[in-house]
Amino acid sequence: MPRQTGVYTDKHRCTHMGQIKFRKLKESIQYSDDSIIVVDKPSGIPSIPDRWQNPDNLLSFLTRMFGKVYPVHRLDKDTSGIMVYARTAEAHRQLSLDFQQRKVSKTYLAFVEGVPVPHRDIIDIPLRKAKDDSPLMIPSRKGKPAKTRYRLLESYGQASLLEVDILTGRTHQIRAHLKAIGHPLLIDPLYGFNEAVYVSQWKGKKYRLARGEEEKPLLSRLTLHSHSLRFQHPDHKENMEFTSPLPSDLKALQYQLRKWLGMDYTHSNEHSSAMDKQEDDLSPTP
């Protein structure tokens, strides 16, 4: 699919973001036309303004480039990957309806603690806010229905890489559900155990620092990435799919996990058809 661009000129440059950050955001736009914008969001950038109305967010950046832009969904600040925004009120209405009716397919890649058993399953646990003024979501029979499907891609013994599909759209759904089954994200200060990971955690006595040297974290952001997004174009109804490979920081994490912990399981291509058939059997009836 040919890439189309917006109406950017130098006078739209965001003065609150450095030039490096601005170029990174500009290069993250995968596709745009008169109705939609698809972005591969970097980690560390809010998708919409926060409660303090910080101008350094993706929506503000896109507004400076394209004029009026409508957020359709959101990703957490430290989650990277594919997002779609609308450029017209009608496109926003149609996409929002498609998300609500679960016509949009969203797939994530997640590095988690431990190895989930079974290796593929649907987590069907209702969720609600812990408190009205808290972002924390907790399991509750009085909560809203929430379903998350996962599949093990790679196992490193102490950690795993999962492919995750959200079948409903609750706040923090993936993070809360993974915690509920005992396998939170490898880095998640709110739902997990770690604010960062260090190579020394896996290298053990083989890890050496020079006298007075302090170890820097290998990674210090959520280990969650929006890998793919599939939806119908709100105008001409063409089926569209956009994907984003693991960004460099998560690739570095994957490399270190493979190197120091090894892989005792990998989802190989020759098993794809059987796995996909079994996953279809797990899918909830529409």
N, C-alpha and C positions, 0 to 999 in steps of 0.2 A: 504494500500500500504506500503510495507516494506521500512523503511528508509535506505538510503545508504549514505556513508560518503566519504569524500575526502581523500587527501593524506597528511594531516597535520602532521608535526613533530615540536618539540620545536624550531628548528632553524628558522621556519617561523614566530615565534611570532612577532607581531607588537610592536616595541619599543615605538611608539608614543601614543599608547592606553594603559591605565592602565590594569592590569590583570582582574579587575572586568568587565570593558567594553569588553575586549577580550572574556571572558567566556560568557558574555551575547550575543555577536554576534555569537560565535560558536554554542551556544545552539539555536539560532534563525533559523538555517538551517533546513528546514522541509524535504527536499529531494534533492538528487543529483545523477546523473549518468554520463556517458561519454559525454552527450550532454547539459544537463541543470542543473541549481541550482535554487531551490525555497527557498526563505528566508522570514521569518516573521520579517520585519525590525522594530527595535525599533525607537521610536521618538527621535529626537535629533542627528541622524546620517545621514549625506548626502548620497544619493544613488550613486553619482558619485563625482569626484573631483570638488571643486568650482573654481572660477576664480583665487583664490590665490594658487591653487594646494595643499590645505591642505591634508596631508596624512591620516587624520582621516576620512575616508569615507568607505562605504560598498564595493565599487568596489575594492579599494586598499586592503582591508582586504581579500576579496575572492581571489584576485590574489595571495596573499601570501600563501593562503591555497591550491589553485587548479592550479596555473600557469595562463596561458592566459585565461581571462574571458571577455566576450563581454556584455555591457549593452544593453538591449532590450527596456526598457522604464524606467521611473524614477518616484520617489515620492519626494515631497518637504521634506526638512530636518525634519520638525516637524510633518509630517504625518507618522503614523505607519502603519504596515500591510504587506500583501502579495506582493511579487515581484518575477519575474523570470529573470534569467541571462542565457546567452548561453556560452557553453564551446568550441564550434567550430564555424568556419566561416560559415559553411553550416547551422548549427542550428540557428545562428544569422540571416542569410538571410531569412530562412523560418519563424521564429517567427516574425521578423520585417514585413514581407509581410502579415502575418496573422493579426497583429495589424493594419496595414494600410488598409486591406480589411475588417476590423471589424469582424473578425472571433473569436476574443478573447472577452470573457465576463468578465467585471470588475464591482464589486459591492462594494460600500463604505457605511460606517455608519457615519453620521454627526449630531452633536449637533448644533442646529441653534437658532438664536433669533426668538422669537415669534412662531406663528402657521400658516403655509402656508394654504391658501384656494385657490383652492380645495386641499383636502388631498392627492391627487395623480395627477400627470400631467407630461407632457413633456415640458421642457423649450427649445424653439427653437429660439435662439437669436444669430446672428453672432457676433464674437468677433475679435478684433484686438488689437495690442499693443497701449497703450496711446502715447508712444514716442518710437523711435528706441532704445534708451538707457535705457528704463524703463521696469521693469518686469510686470508692471500693465497692465492687459487686460481689455478692455472696450467694451460695446455693440456698434456696428456700422453696418449700412447697407452695408458698404464697407468691412466689416470683413469677415473672413472665416466662413463657416457654422459650427454651434455647437449645439448639441442636448444633453440634460441631462434629464433623467427620475427620478422622485423621488416618494417616497411613505411614508406617515406618519406612524411611528411605535408607538411612544409614544408622548403625549402632556402633558406639565406641565404648560400651561397657558402662562408663560413668555418665555418659551423655548420649543424646540421639539427635538426628535430623529427621523432622517430620514434614510431610505434606499435609496441609490442613485446609479443609473447605468449611466455610461457615454457611449453615443452612437456614439460620435466622440472623438477625442483625442487632444484637444487644451490645450495649456499651461494655468494652473490655471483655467481650465474650470468650475469645480464644485464651486470653490470659487467665481469666477466672476458671474456665473449664479445665485447662491444663493443671492448674493448682488443685482443683477438686479431685482429679484422678491421681494426684501425688507426683506429677511431673511438670512443675512450673517451668517457664522459660529459664534458660541458663543464666540470663541476666534480667532481673525484674525486681527493682527495689520495692514495689508495692505488693506483688503477689508471690515473689520468689525469695531466694536466700542471698543473692549476690547483687551488688551494685556494679561489679566489674569482675573480670576473670584475668588470671595471671598464668603465664607459662609455667611458673614454678609449681602450680597446683598439680600439674601432670608430670613435669620433668623430675620433681623430687630432688634427691641429693645430687643429681647430675647438673642442677642449675647452680651456676656460680655468678656472684656479683663481685665487682672490684670493691676494695675497701672504701667505705663511705658512699658507695653507689646505691641508689634506691630503685627498686624494680618499678617499671612503668606498666600499667595494665595493658594487656593485649587488646581488650575491648571494654568499653564502659557505656554501652547503650543496649536497649532492648534487642534481644536476639530473635527478631521477628521481621519478616519481609513479605510485602504484598507481591506475589510472583506473577499472577495473571488475572485479567479481568475480561469477561466475555459478556457482551450485551448487544441489543439491537440499536442501531442508530435511531435517534428519536424522530428523524425526518423521513428518510428513505427506507428505513426498516432493514437495512443490510446488517447481517450478522458480523460483528466486529470482535476481534480478539487482540489483546495487547499483552505482551509478556516482558518481564524484567528479570535478568539473571541475578544471581547473588552479587551484591556490590562488593568492592574490594575488601572492606573490613570484615565482612562475613566470610568471604573466601579465605582470608588469612586465618580466621578462627577455624574453619573447616580443615585447612591444611595442618594446623597445629594439633587438632584433635586426632586426625588420621595418623600423624607422625608419632605422637607420644602415647596415645591410647590404643591405636590400631582400630581396624574395623572388623567386628565379628559378625556383621550382617550388612548386606547391601541389597536393595531392591533392584535386581537386574532386569534388563529389557526383555529377556526371554520369558519372564514370568508376568509381563505386563498384561497380556490378554486375560489370563486366568484371574489375576488380581482385579482387573477392571470388572470382570464378570461378577466376582464375589462382592465387590464394592457396590455394584448395581443392585445386588440382592439386599444390601444393607440400607439402601436409600429408602427414605420414608415415602409412603404413598402420597402423591400430591392431593 
